[in-house]
């Protein structure tokens, strides 16, 4: 017979299992279009913690696939509902009674979601509005860059519950943080706050929570005003060139550059500059 004792093991994570009566409700992932359809705003919508269920992951995949084929969309923002959390990661209550097969099936579904996110040609960035743990943090890391509210926290607590992180953080964290700091986070499960994430370069900008989405929309509007063909080409050059030998990366870059040099957007952009007017770039054609 074992005796239950009070533990402080989970205190630093600032969240616990969802209440038993938390059945959710409504669409777990919201999709809205702004700026004449040029900006897509994706919102993880299972407050208060936006924990990710199998159904929520499938809906996020569907949303990302929908955005991918809409030529009018030039940039996407992903954020969370509420003031508490971007997402605390997988819903552990749903996982509590899963069989091994059900667990592995869910893992395959989540892998598809993250792959779809990483492969999106259009720019997509995270506006992290609070707690981002586990898979929530890995969703943010899988985007092109992160801005955050000043109350945000980032953590990978998987090792605390017997898991090796599998949503990208062992790959991405050592690229955006000093490798030793990344390993410390992965091995201890201890989170870092927004100020430290910003200081170390994981987060591009910090904003008061009430101003976060205004800042995100400002960035997105700026991106959306640029040539979508050029923006997507340069994103691809960066992603495809990562980890390549220098001349290979230069070759990838130059392919994107030469294609843009003979594209109508180059004519329009330089013409607009010389005329002192706003350019009228057409939707991306590849």
C-alpha positions, 0 to 999 in steps of 0.5 A: 500500500502506498501513501499519497504525499504532497509533491512540488514536482509540478509547481513550476509548470503552473498548470494541471490536468483539465477539470473533469467537466471540461468537455470543451465545445465549439470549434477547437481551432478558429480561422479568420481572414483579414486584410481582404483575405491576405492575412489568416489568423489561426486561434487554438481554441480550448480555453483556459489551457488550449490543450491539444486533443486528437480532434484539435490536431486534426482540425489544425491540419485541416486549417493549414491545408486550407490556407496552403491552397488559397493564393490570396493568403499571404501570411498567417498568424497562429495564437491561442484563445484567452490570456492564460495559454498559447497551448500547454501541449497534448491533453494528458487527460485524453491520453490517460486511458489510451492503448499503445495503438491509440497513442501511436495513432495520435502521434502519427496524426500530430506528426502530420500536423507539424509536418504540414505546418513546417512545409507551408510555403507562406510565412507563418509566425506565432503570437504566443499569448501565455504558457507554451509547453510541450507540443504547444511550444513545439508548434511555435518553434515550427513556425518561421518566428515567434513574438510573445506577450511579456507573461509568456513561458516556454517549456518542454516538460516531456521528460518529467512524465517519462517521454522524450520530446517528439514534436521538434524541440530536440531539433529546433531548441538547440538552433534558437538557443545556446545548445547547453540551455536547450539541453537543460530545458529538455532534461529538466523540464523547467520552463523559461520566461518570456524575458529570457526567451527574448534575451536568448533569441528564441523570441523576436519581440515582446509586447504587453498581452493587450498589445500582442495581436496588434503587433502581430497584425502590424507585422503581418500587414507589412509582410502581406504588402510585399510580393508574395512570390518573392516572400515565399521564394526567400522563405524557401531559400532560407529553409532549403539552405539550412545546414547545407554547405555554403556554395549549395546554400548560395545555389539555392538562394540564386535560383530564387533570386533569378526567378524573381528577377524575371518575374512581373513583381520585380517590374511592378516593385521597382516601378512603384518605387520610382513612381513614389506609389504603393506596389500592386503585387498579384497573388503568388503564382507558384 
